[in-house]
Amino acid sequence: MKVLPAVLLVLVCCRPQSKTEILVSRLPNAPAETEAVLTSEFPGAMPGPEFSDSLIHYLGTRYGIPVNKMLLGVSTCVDDIIYTKNFRLHPEIKGPFHLGGLAGLPFTGTSGLEAFTHHVPDGGTMIIIIEPHIGYSENRGWGYALRHEQHEASTCCGALMGTLGKLHGGTLKANITEDDYQGGKIAEMALQHKQEILAAKDPIVELTRVASRTAEEQIRRHLPEVDLSHLKYVVVITGVLIDTDFQYCDYQYCDHILVYDVSSNSFVEDLRNRSQSR
């Protein structure tokens, strides 16, 4: 099993710059002091455009996957901040198909994943990015982000911050109802991990990690239930999207990359970030 940050950092340094990439505008990186805070909690986190371009270069170089044969699916939160900034996998890749709901959990379930597979090009690759998000505000720290045209930072991810507040206060209940199904399932998840969340140095960081692991478990449980026969590969990328204040680009932390070869019915690559701080 390879160590993930080293692979991606090498690719950042050696990948060629495409004409498409040059034409795509992007927000500037966060200041060095902010980057140091981000990488202290999420080792190997890098600006989103650098991560995505390096990943695509890696898949093309190692597996010969052309961008026109890729389709992106995302299990990310429905928060508008993710797409009002410059989140992208790569400008040439079609998608995304949205699998996620609040907190980035894949609430579309097996039905959503099945629908997504039907859209992938024949002999193509299904890329699934699983990334619950967390804000980092220069003024308020983790769990907040300064949004465009606002004067004060607001909660980010709002669903996880609201859940954490109730968990701290001892009022959180896993009431799974038709009117608030997603909120109930997030509460259920948090209560199952209550001790580790509240004991963490920064509980919202730990709750975000819990959401990321939970979402990956659910996606991997759903994959064997859908028809992948016309695909060549499935690439599952699990991590955390870090939303910085509106004037800076967002950062992507990658915890795990899996590459599944449909023809051999096996995972042919398993890259794990071993430097994650706890």
Secondary structure by P-SEA (a helix, b strand, c coil): ccccaaaaaaaaaccccccccccbbbbbcccaaaaaaaaacccccccaaaaaaaaaaaaaaacccccccbbbbbbccccccccccccccccccccccccccccccccccaaaaaaaaaaccccbbbbbbbbbbbbbbcccccccccccccccccccaaaaaaaaaaaaacccccccccccaaaaaaaaaaaaaaaaaaacccaaaaaaaaaaaaaaaaaaaaccccccccccbbbbbbbbbbbccccbbbbbbbcbbbbbbcccccccbbbbcccccc
